[in-house]
Amino acid sequence: RVSMACCLNMCGAVHCSDIAILGYHRKPPMLDHEYMDKMCEIPLAIAACPTAAIKPAKITLPDGKEVKSVSVNEPRCM
């Protein structure tokens, strides 16, 4: 089993895999608010953050549509 996680809290199940790839962010991730709710389970992403740097947010897109997304508190981000 191969898995990948993007921070040290192992939300990608790297602790129970044969081969684990751990990516380490040098900068906080960039967010694409238009697709966030389609690509990610927002409550799980918020719960998985060990430093509480990810918070829920409602974002208004340039076309006026309001979508559910997240905001990242950059100083708290690992």
VODREN-223085 format. One record per atom (N, C-alpha, C): x, y, z; atom name; residue number from 1. Coordinates in steps of 0.1 Angstrom, whole numbers, plus 5000, padded with zeros to 4 digits. Layout:
@px: X&py: Y&pz: Z&atom: CA&n: NUM
...
***
This chain:
@px: 5008&py: 4988&pz: 5000&atom: N&n: 1
@px: 5000&py: 5000&pz: 5000&atom: CA&n: 1
@px: 5009&py: 5012&pz: 5000&atom: C&n: 1
@px: 5006&py: 5022&pz: 4991&atom: N&n: 2
@px: 5013&py: 5034&pz: 4990&atom: CA&n: 2
@px: 5003&py: 5046&pz: 4994&atom: C&n: 2
@px: 5008&py: 5055&pz: 5002&atom: N&n: 3
@px: 4999&py: 5066&pz: 5006&atom: CA&n: 3
@px: 5008&py: 5079&pz: 5007&atom: C&n: 3
@px: 5001&py: 5090&pz: 5007&atom: N&n: 4
@px: 5007&py: 5103&pz: 5008&atom: CA&n: 4
@px: 5000&py: 5112&pz: 5018&atom: C&n: 4
@px: 5008&py: 5119&pz: 5025&atom: N&n: 5
@px: 5002&py: 5129&pz: 5034&atom: CA&n: 5
@px: 5010&py: 5142&pz: 5032&atom: C&n: 5
@px: 5003&py: 5153&pz: 5035&atom: N&n: 6
@px: 5010&py: 5166&pz: 5032&atom: CA&n: 6
@px: 5014&py: 5174&pz: 5045&atom: C&n: 6
@px: 5013&py: 5168&pz: 5056&atom: N&n: 7
@px: 5019&py: 5173&pz: 5068&atom: CA&n: 7
@px: 5021&py: 5162&pz: 5078&atom: C&n: 7
@px: 5027&py: 5165&pz: 5090&atom: N&n: 8
@px: 5032&py: 5155&pz: 5099&atom: CA&n: 8
@px: 5021&py: 5148&pz: 5107&atom: C&n: 8
@px: 5009&py: 5152&pz: 5106&atom: N&n: 9
@px: 4999&py: 5146&pz: 5114&atom: CA&n: 9
@px: 4993&py: 5133&pz: 5107&atom: C&n: 9
@px: 4998&py: 5129&pz: 5096&atom: N&n: 10
@px: 4996&py: 5117&pz: 5089&atom: CA&n: 10
@px: 4981&py: 5114&pz: 5086&atom: C&n: 10
@px: 4974&py: 5124&pz: 5081&atom: N&n: 11
@px: 4960&py: 5122&pz: 5078&atom: CA&n: 11
@px: 4959&py: 5114&pz: 5065&atom: C&n: 11
@px: 4969&py: 5111&pz: 5058&atom: N&n: 12
@px: 4969&py: 5103&pz: 5046&atom: CA&n: 12
@px: 4972&py: 5088&pz: 5049&atom: C&n: 12
@px: 4971&py: 5084&pz: 5061&atom: N&n: 13
@px: 4973&py: 5070&pz: 5066&atom: CA&n: 13
@px: 4987&py: 5065&pz: 5063&atom: C&n: 13
@px: 4997&py: 5074&pz: 5064&atom: N&n: 14
@px: 5010&py: 5070&pz: 5061&atom: CA&n: 14
@px: 5016&py: 5061&pz: 5072&atom: C&n: 14
@px: 5010&py: 5061&pz: 5084&atom: N&n: 15
@px: 5015&py: 5053&pz: 5095&atom: CA&n: 15
@px: 5011&py: 5038&pz: 5093&atom: C&n: 15
@px: 5002&py: 5035&pz: 5084&atom: N&n: 16
@px: 4998&py: 5021&pz: 5082&atom: CA&n: 16
@px: 5000&py: 5016&pz: 5068&atom: C&n: 16
@px: 5010&py: 5022&pz: 5061&atom: N&n: 17
@px: 5013&py: 5018&pz: 5047&atom: CA&n: 17
@px: 5026&py: 5012&pz: 5045&atom: C&n: 17
@px: 5028&py: 5005&pz: 5034&atom: N&n: 18
@px: 5041&py: 4999&pz: 5031&atom: CA&n: 18
@px: 5051&py: 5009&pz: 5027&atom: C&n: 18
@px: 5046&py: 5018&pz: 5018&atom: N&n: 19
@px: 5054&py: 5029&pz: 5013&atom: CA&n: 19
@px: 5047&py: 5042&pz: 5016&atom: C&n: 19
@px: 5053&py: 5051&pz: 5023&atom: N&n: 20
@px: 5047&py: 5064&pz: 5027&atom: CA&n: 20
@px: 5055&py: 5075&pz: 5021&atom: C&n: 20
@px: 5048&py: 5085&pz: 5015&atom: N&n: 21
@px: 5054&py: 5097&pz: 5010&atom: CA&n: 21
@px: 5049&py: 5109&pz: 5018&atom: C&n: 21
@px: 5058&py: 5116&pz: 5024&atom: N&n: 22
@px: 5054&py: 5127&pz: 5033&atom: CA&n: 22
@px: 5059&py: 5140&pz: 5026&atom: C&n: 22
@px: 5049&py: 5148&pz: 5022&atom: N&n: 23
@px: 5053&py: 5161&pz: 5016&atom: CA&n: 23
@px: 5053&py: 5171&pz: 5027&atom: C&n: 23
@px: 5063&py: 5180&pz: 5027&atom: N&n: 24
@px: 5064&py: 5190&pz: 5037&atom: CA&n: 24
@px: 5062&py: 5204&pz: 5031&atom: C&n: 24
@px: 5052&py: 5211&pz: 5036&atom: N&n: 25
@px: 5049&py: 5225&pz: 5030&atom: CA&n: 25
@px: 5060&py: 5235&pz: 5035&atom: C&n: 25
@px: 5066&py: 5242&pz: 5026&atom: N&n: 26
@px: 5074&py: 5253&pz: 5030&atom: CA&n: 26
@px: 5066&py: 5266&pz: 5032&atom: C&n: 26
@px: 5055&py: 5266&pz: 5024&atom: N&n: 27
@px: 5045&py: 5278&pz: 5025&atom: CA&n: 27
@px: 5031&py: 5272&pz: 5027&atom: C&n: 27
@px: 5022&py: 5279&pz: 5033&atom: N&n: 28
@px: 5008&py: 5275&pz: 5034&atom: CA&n: 28
@px: 5003&py: 5272&pz: 5020&atom: C&n: 28
@px: 4994&py: 5262&pz: 5019&atom: N&n: 29
@px: 4988&py: 5258&pz: 5006&atom: CA&n: 29
@px: 4980&py: 5269&pz: 5000&atom: C&n: 29
@px: 4980&py: 5269&pz: 4987&atom: N&n: 30
@px: 4971&py: 5279&pz: 4979&atom: CA&n: 30
@px: 4957&py: 5272&pz: 4978&atom: C&n: 30
@px: 4947&py: 5280&pz: 4980&atom: N&n: 31
@px: 4933&py: 5275&pz: 4979&atom: CA&n: 31
@px: 4926&py: 5279&pz: 4967&atom: C&n: 31
@px: 4919&py: 5269&pz: 4961&atom: N&n: 32
@px: 4911&py: 5272&pz: 4949&atom: CA&n: 32
@px: 4896&py: 5270&pz: 4954&atom: C&n: 32
@px: 4891&py: 5282&pz: 4958&atom: N&n: 33
@px: 4878&py: 5282&pz: 4965&atom: CA&n: 33
@px: 4866&py: 5277&pz: 4956&atom: C&n: 33
@px: 4868&py: 5278&pz: 4943&atom: N&n: 34
@px: 4857&py: 5274&pz: 4934&atom: CA&n: 34
@px: 4855&py: 5259&pz: 4934&atom: C&n: 34
@px: 4866&py: 5251&pz: 4936&atom: N&n: 35
@px: 4865&py: 5237&pz: 4936&atom: CA&n: 35
@px: 4866&py: 5230&pz: 4949&atom: C&n: 35
@px: 4869&py: 5238&pz: 4960&atom: N&n: 36
@px: 4872&py: 5232&pz: 4973&atom: CA&n: 36
@px: 4861&py: 5222&pz: 4978&atom: C&n: 36
@px: 4848&py: 5226&pz: 4977&atom: N&n: 37
@px: 4838&py: 5218&pz: 4983&atom: CA&n: 37
@px: 4835&py: 5206&pz: 4974&atom: C&n: 37
@px: 4840&py: 5206&pz: 4962&atom: N&n: 38
@px: 4838&py: 5194&pz: 4953&atom: CA&n: 38
@px: 4849&py: 5184&pz: 4954&atom: C&n: 38
@px: 4861&py: 5189&pz: 4958&atom: N&n: 39
@px: 4873&py: 5180&pz: 4958&atom: CA&n: 39
@px: 4876&py: 5175&pz: 4973&atom: C&n: 39
@px: 4871&py: 5182&pz: 4983&atom: N&n: 40
@px: 4875&py: 5179&pz: 4996&atom: CA&n: 40
@px: 4863&py: 5179&pz: 5006&atom: C&n: 40
@px: 4864&py: 5170&pz: 5015&atom: N&n: 41
@px: 4853&py: 5170&pz: 5026&atom: CA&n: 41
@px: 4858&py: 5180&pz: 5036&atom: C&n: 41
@px: 4852&py: 5192&pz: 5036&atom: N&n: 42
@px: 4857&py: 5203&pz: 5044&atom: CA&n: 42
@px: 4857&py: 5200&pz: 5059&atom: C&n: 42
@px: 4846&py: 5194&pz: 5064&atom: N&n: 43
@px: 4847&py: 5191&pz: 5079&atom: CA&n: 43
@px: 4859&py: 5182&pz: 5083&atom: C&n: 43
@px: 4862&py: 5172&pz: 5074&atom: N&n: 44
@px: 4874&py: 5163&pz: 5077&atom: CA&n: 44
@px: 4887&py: 5171&pz: 5076&atom: C&n: 44
@px: 4888&py: 5180&pz: 5066&atom: N&n: 45
@px: 4900&py: 5187&pz: 5065&atom: CA&n: 45
@px: 4902&py: 5196&pz: 5077&atom: C&n: 45
@px: 4892&py: 5202&pz: 5082&atom: N&n: 46
@px: 4893&py: 5211&pz: 5094&atom: CA&n: 46
@px: 4896&py: 5202&pz: 5106&atom: C&n: 46
@px: 4890&py: 5191&pz: 5108&atom: N&n: 47
@px: 4893&py: 5182&pz: 5119&atom: CA&n: 47
@px: 4907&py: 5176&pz: 5119&atom: C&n: 47
@px: 4912&py: 5174&pz: 5107&atom: N&n: 48
@px: 4925&py: 5168&pz: 5106&atom: CA&n: 48
@px: 4937&py: 5177&pz: 5109&atom: C&n: 48
@px: 4935&py: 5190&pz: 5109&atom: N&n: 49
@px: 4946&py: 5199&pz: 5112&atom: CA&n: 49
@px: 4950&py: 5199&pz: 5126&atom: C&n: 49
@px: 4962&py: 5195&pz: 5130&atom: N&n: 50
@px: 4966&py: 5194&pz: 5144&atom: CA&n: 50
@px: 4968&py: 5208&pz: 5151&atom: C&n: 50
@px: 4970&py: 5219&pz: 5143&atom: N&n: 51
@px: 4972&py: 5232&pz: 5149&atom: CA&n: 51
@px: 4960&py: 5241&pz: 5148&atom: C&n: 51
@px: 4949&py: 5236&pz: 5143&atom: N&n: 52
@px: 4937&py: 5244&pz: 5142&atom: CA&n: 52
@px: 4939&py: 5256&pz: 5133&atom: C&n: 52
@px: 4948&py: 5254&pz: 5122&atom: N&n: 53
@px: 4950&py: 5265&pz: 5113&atom: CA&n: 53
@px: 4940&py: 5266&pz: 5102&atom: C&n: 53
@px: 4932&py: 5256&pz: 5100&atom: N&n: 54
@px: 4921&py: 5256&pz: 5090&atom: CA&n: 54
@px: 4908&py: 5258&pz: 5096&atom: C&n: 54
@px: 4901&py: 5268&pz: 5091&atom: N&n: 55
@px: 4888&py: 5272&pz: 5096&atom: CA&n: 55
@px: 4878&py: 5272&pz: 5085&atom: C&n: 55
@px: 4865&py: 5270&pz: 5088&atom: N&n: 56
@px: 4855&py: 5271&pz: 5077&atom: CA&n: 56
@px: 4853&py: 5286&pz: 5073&atom: C&n: 56
@px: 4849&py: 5287&pz: 5060&atom: N&n: 57
@px: 4847&py: 5301&pz: 5056&atom: CA&n: 57
@px: 4837&py: 5301&pz: 5044&atom: C&n: 57
@px: 4830&py: 5311&pz: 5042&atom: N&n: 58
@px: 4821&py: 5313&pz: 5031&atom: CA&n: 58
@px: 4828&py: 5324&pz: 5022&atom: C&n: 58
@px: 4830&py: 5320&pz: 5010&atom: N&n: 59
@px: 4838&py: 5329&pz: 5001&atom: CA&n: 59
@px: 4828&py: 5333&pz: 4989&atom: C&n: 59
@px: 4829&py: 5346&pz: 4986&atom: N&n: 60
@px: 4821&py: 5351&pz: 4974&atom: CA&n: 60
@px: 4831&py: 5351&pz: 4962&atom: C&n: 60
@px: 4827&py: 5343&pz: 4952&atom: N&n: 61
@px: 4835&py: 5343&pz: 4940&atom: CA&n: 61
@px: 4833&py: 5355&pz: 4931&atom: C&n: 61
@px: 4842&py: 5358&pz: 4921&atom: N&n: 62
@px: 4841&py: 5370&pz: 4913&atom: CA&n: 62
@px: 4827&py: 5370&pz: 4905&atom: C&n: 62
@px: 4821&py: 5359&pz: 4903&atom: N&n: 63
@px: 4808&py: 5359&pz: 4896&atom: CA&n: 63
@px: 4796&py: 5362&pz: 4905&atom: C&n: 63
@px: 4799&py: 5364&pz: 4918&atom: N&n: 64
@px: 4789&py: 5367&pz: 4928&atom: CA&n: 64
@px: 4783&py: 5355&pz: 4935&atom: C&n: 64
@px: 4788&py: 5343&pz: 4932&atom: N&n: 65
@px: 4783&py: 5330&pz: 4938&atom: CA&n: 65
@px: 4790&py: 5328&pz: 4951&atom: C&n: 65
@px: 4783&py: 5325&pz: 4962&atom: N&n: 66
@px: 4789&py: 5322&pz: 4975&atom: CA&n: 66
@px: 4791&py: 5307&pz: 4977&atom: C&n: 66
@px: 4803&py: 5303&pz: 4980&atom: N&n: 67
@px: 4806&py: 5289&pz: 4982&atom: CA&n: 67
@px: 4812&py: 5286&pz: 4996&atom: C&n: 67
@px: 4810&py: 5274&pz: 5000&atom: N&n: 68
@px: 4817&py: 5270&pz: 5013&atom: CA&n: 68
@px: 4831&py: 5266&pz: 5010&atom: C&n: 68
@px: 4840&py: 5271&pz: 5018&atom: N&n: 69
@px: 4854&py: 5268&pz: 5016&atom: CA&n: 69
@px: 4861&py: 5268&pz: 5030&atom: C&n: 69
@px: 4874&py: 5270&pz: 5030&atom: N&n: 70
@px: 4882&py: 5271&pz: 5042&atom: CA&n: 70
@px: 4891&py: 5283&pz: 5041&atom: C&n: 70
@px: 4896&py: 5288&pz: 5053&atom: N&n: 71
@px: 4906&py: 5298&pz: 5053&atom: CA&n: 71
@px: 4917&py: 5292&pz: 5062&atom: C&n: 71
@px: 4930&py: 5296&pz: 5059&atom: N&n: 72
@px: 4941&py: 5291&pz: 5065&atom: CA&n: 72
@px: 4948&py: 5302&pz: 5073&atom: C&n: 72
@px: 4950&py: 5300&pz: 5086&atom: N&n: 73
@px: 4957&py: 5310&pz: 5095&atom: CA&n: 73
@px: 4972&py: 5307&pz: 5092&atom: C&n: 73
@px: 4979&py: 5315&pz: 5084&atom: N&n: 74
@px: 4992&py: 5312&pz: 5080&atom: CA&n: 74
@px: 5002&py: 5311&pz: 5091&atom: C&n: 74
@px: 5002&py: 5319&pz: 5101&atom: N&n: 75
@px: 5012&py: 5318&pz: 5112&atom: CA&n: 75
@px: 5011&py: 5305&pz: 5120&atom: C&n: 75
@px: 4999&py: 5299&pz: 5120&atom: N&n: 76
@px: 4997&py: 5286&pz: 5127&atom: CA&n: 76
@px: 5000&py: 5274&pz: 5119&atom: C&n: 76
@px: 5000&py: 5276&pz: 5105&atom: N&n: 77
@px: 5002&py: 5264&pz: 5096&atom: CA&n: 77
@px: 5016&py: 5259&pz: 5098&atom: C&n: 77
@px: 5017&py: 5245&pz: 5098&atom: N&n: 78
@px: 5029&py: 5239&pz: 5099&atom: CA&n: 78
@px: 5037&py: 5240&pz: 5086&atom: C&n: 78
***
